[in-house]
């Protein structure tokens, strides 16, 4: 966790949203990509995987794909995002913990491991249903 807590990271200007990890269907990257596309919100997608091509097809102009990133780029992105989106159901999920170590709040699906480290109003927020517009806010 120390690599995410560098003093220089505290001074970074925060912009846009982030999602990171292996792009597999159960991790529900599609929810974040679709929500940010519909709402016109900037989203940076880090990682690769079997769902990558499908995600690119869903993405609009506000979504940027970085692919596999070096440790340095990963640390910079975590430290400069306004929030990490964690839309999948996972028994723990190390990615959100890394985001929190960077001072980045987590927007998570209200289930699984996220319940253990996401405190609404303090370390992040939850959404109750795995639907794209609920990920980006309670907008229909």
HELIX and SHEET records of a PDB file:
HELIX    1   1 UNK A    2  UNK A    4  5                                   3    
HELIX    2   2 UNK A    7  UNK A   11  5                                   5    
HELIX    3   3 UNK A   25  UNK A   27  5                                   3    
HELIX    4   4 UNK A   29  UNK A   39  1                                  11    
HELIX    5   5 UNK A   52  UNK A   58  1                                   7    
HELIX    6   6 UNK A   71  UNK A   80  1                                  10    
HELIX    7   7 UNK A   94  UNK A  101  1                                   8    
HELIX    8   8 UNK A  114  UNK A  117  1                                   4    
HELIX    9   9 UNK A  132  UNK A  135  1                                   4    
SHEET    1   A 6 UNK A  63  UNK A  67  0                                        
SHEET    2   A 6 UNK A  43  UNK A  46  1                                        
SHEET    3   A 6 UNK A  17  UNK A  20  1                                        
SHEET    4   A 6 UNK A  83  UNK A  86  1                                        
SHEET    5   A 6 UNK A 105  UNK A 109  1                                        
SHEET    6   A 6 UNK A 124  UNK A 127  1                                        
END                                                                             
